[in-house]
């Protein structure tokens, strides 16, 4: 959660990852689904393996950071510690 929400942690985390790669459409869609589920249901909705997948994807980590700070649903924001 911290790597997605905290601006400094997110920036450092993404900087330490490899450059974004071109992904097959199927893989990109699966990662987008994980990102969307985490945003809607909170980070606890993902299993450890699913969290690792997102943590290893700099593009989706940046997207999750931006989207988490723009959550309008108070309950969803609370799940992210906001």
N, C-alpha and C positions, 0 to 999 in steps of 0.2 A: 504494500500500500504506500509506504513512504517513497519508494522510487517513482511511483506514478503521481503522487500528489505534491510532495515537497519540491518547489522549483529548483533548489540547488541539488538535491539528491537526483532529481530527474535529469538535469543537465549533465552532471558528472556520470551518472549511470549510462546515458546515451553516448556520451563522448568516449567511454571505455569500450563500447561495443564495436564490432566490426561495422564497416560501411553497409548501408542497406543493400540488399541483393534483389535482383529480379526474381520474383517467385512465380511458380505455376499458378494459374487462376484458381485452381482447387485449393491450394495451400493458402493463398491470400484470403480467399473467402472463409476458410476455416478459422484463420486468425482473426479476421474481422468479426466473426461470430463470437469468438472468445472475448474480444474487446468489448463488444456490445453487451454481452451477458454480464461481464464484470461491471460495466457502467450501470446497467439497469438493476442488478441484484446485489452488487457489492463484491469486493475482492474475495470474500469468503465463499462465494458461489463457485469458485474455480478450485479444482484439485491441484495438488502440488505439481504434477506434470504439466497441466495447463498453465499454471502460473509461470513455470520455467519457459514455456514456449513464448509467452508474451514478454517476459523479462529479457529474452534474447533477441527481440525484434525492436530495433530503435524507432522505426516509423510508428509502430502501434503504441509504443511507450509514449512518444511525443503526442500522438493523437489522444491517448487516454488522459494524459496530463491536462491538455487543453479542455477536453470534454468534461472531466471531473470538476474543474473549476467553473464550468458553465451549467452544471446541473441545476435545473429549476425545481425539481422535486426535492423537498426538504428531507424526506426519509432516505432517498437515494444519496443525497449529500452527506447525511449523518453516517451512513454506512462507510463512507470514504473518510470520515473524520473531519468533515468540513461543516 
